[in-house]
Every structure is written in structure tokens, then in C-alpha cells.
Amino acid sequence: FHHPSSQLSFSTNAKNEESKTPQERFNNSKEEVTPEKVAEMIEVSFLQSCLQLSQGYVDVLKLFIVAVQAGYERRLPLKELIPLVEVCPVNSAGRELMKEEKSLRDEWMLVVYSVLDSLMTRNDVDSSLGGNGKGGDELMLVEDMETTSKKRVRKVVQSVLKIQ
């Protein structure tokens, strides 16, 4: 029996919503996350991460990591994601980032991708990401990144994995 009353309809919908798990409610509320949206999340969270870190806070850095992780989970190669971040119409800094700032952002993105890839490979869930047994190496190809940056990132990833 369906009563035409909107109040009854609302409470029925609310009851259905309450019976769902938190993950189901979250999945239903998500809007589609496009590569451009991922780039925007990265752009907005990066500068704030730097400012917050300088004061000893890591909360916004966590948002940056989640934003980059969204790119990884969507199999966006860094060589495509980095340019999307560069051309993002949102400019939270209110100015063009300096070369060093862009380089730092790119390194942080590579660190997140590298850690995720290492964890996925370690946990043998690479195949769930459509991998080919080589991890996400194709996602991390950034030809124009300096060799010293790549070495620094490799050291950071190795240190993080030792903690785990």
C-alpha cells in the first residue's frame, strides 16, 4: 500500500536509507568523479597542505593524499594527471605556482602513487586494478621528472614501507 502523503513517503525513504550500510549510503551520494574533478581536488588541497604542514598539522595533507589516490584508483597515469592539475581553472594560490612548488607537488603525487602501487603489489591485489603483473608502473611514467626527484621518492617509499 502506497500512501500519497509526502510525509509517509519521506519516512519510508528515510527508513530505506537507514537500512543501508554506511558504505552503501556513501556510494549512493557520490557524484561522478571525473579526471578534472580529481585534478581540482589535488590543486585545492596541495597549497593548503603546505601551509598546514608548516604549522604542524597533517589533516589537509590527508585530503591531498585521498585526492591523488582517487586518480590512482581511476587508473589515471601521472603523465596525464599532472597536466590536468596544471591547467585546472581553480587557482587556490591566487597566483602561478613557482617551479619548485610544482615540482614538490609532482613529487608528492609520485610518492602517493608509488606507495599505493607497492602496497597493491605486496597484497597481490594488482589484478583488481586491471594490472598486468607489473604493478602500476604505467601509471607512474613521468618522463620529464628529474632523476634526483625519482631517487628521493624511491627512498621515501622504501621508508614508508618499512614502517608498515
N, C-alpha and C positions, 0 to 999 in steps of 0.2 A: 504494500500500500504506500503510495507516494502522496504526501500531503503538499498542496501548493504553497503552503506558508513558507516564506523565505527563512523565517527563524528555524523552523523544523529542518529545512534543507541545510541551513548553516550548521546546526548541531549535528546532523548526520554526516556532513563533510568533515566537521571537526572530529567526530568520533572515528571516521575512517582514517583521518590524518594521525590521530593518537595511536591507532593500532599499528602504524608503520614504525619500523625501526628508525633510529636517528639517521642512519646511512641512506635509507630509502627517502626520508624527508629531504635530506640534503641533495640527493641526486635529482629529485623532482624540482627543486628550487633553483638548480643551476641553469644559468643561461649558457648558450654555446660559447665555449672559449676558443676564439679564433687565434691564429698566429699573431695578428695585430693586437689583440687584447693581451696576449702573453707579453708581447713587446712593451705595451703600455704599462703593465704591472711591474715589469723589470725597471723601466725608466723611472717610474714614480718612486719605487722603493729603494733604488740604488743610492741616490744622493742623501735621502733621509737615513739610510743605513750608515753611511759615512759620518753624518753629523751625530747620530745617536751613539755610534761606537766611540767617537771622540770623548763622549761623556760617560762611557762605561756601560751603556745599555745595548742589549742584543735583540730586543723584540722586533725592531724593524728589519734587522738583518735576517731574521727568520722569515719574514714576509718576502724578502728578496729571494731567499733560497726556495721557498714554495713557488714563487713566480717562475724561476728558472726550471724548477722541477716540472712544472706544467709544460714547459717546452720540451723537456726530455721525454715525458710521458706521451706527448703527441708526436714523437719521433721527428722533431724539428731539428735539422742539423744546425750546429752553431754557425756555420758559414752562411746560413740563411737567416738565423735568428738575430745575430749581431747587427747586420744591416737594417733589419726591421726596427730594432731598438734605436739605431742611429737616425732613422727617418721618422720616428714616432712624432706625430704632431703635438703631443703633450710635452711641454718643456718645463718640468718642475723646478729646474735650477734658475729659470728666468734668464739664462744666458747659454751660450755654446760651451759645452764641457771642454776643458783643456785636454790635450793629447794624453797626458799622464792619467787623468781621470777616466778617460775612455779605455785606456789600456788596463787600468785597475779593474774596471767593470768587466771587461772581457776576460781577464784572468779569473775573477770570481766566478763568472759563468762557467768557465772551463773547469774550475775546481768542483763546482756542483755536478756538472756532467760527469767528470772523471770519478768522483766518489760514488755517484749513483751507478755508473757503469761497473765499477769494481764490486759494489755490493750485489748488483744483479748477477754478475758473472760468478761471484762467490756462492751465491744462493741458488745457482742453477735455474734461475727464472728468466734467463735471457730469451728463451724461446717464447715466453709470454709477450715479449715486446717485438716479436717478429724478427728476432736476431738470427744470425747465420752462424752462431758458434764463436764469433769473433768479438762478442760484446757489442757495444755501441760505437766502435771506432769510427764508423762512417758518420756518426753524429758529431764527432769532435774534431773533424778535419778543419783546421783554421790555418790555411797556408801562410797568411801574412803575419801571424803571431810570431814574435821573436823567439828564437831558440832558448834564450835565457828565461823567458816567461814560462815556456813549456817545462823547463827543468825545475823551476820554482814550484810550479803547480804539481809536478810529479812528486816532489818532496813533501808538499803539504798533504797530498792524498795518501802517501805512504804513512805519514804520521797519524792521520785520522784513522786509517785502517788498523794501525797498531793499537789504538785506544779501544776499538771495538773488540 
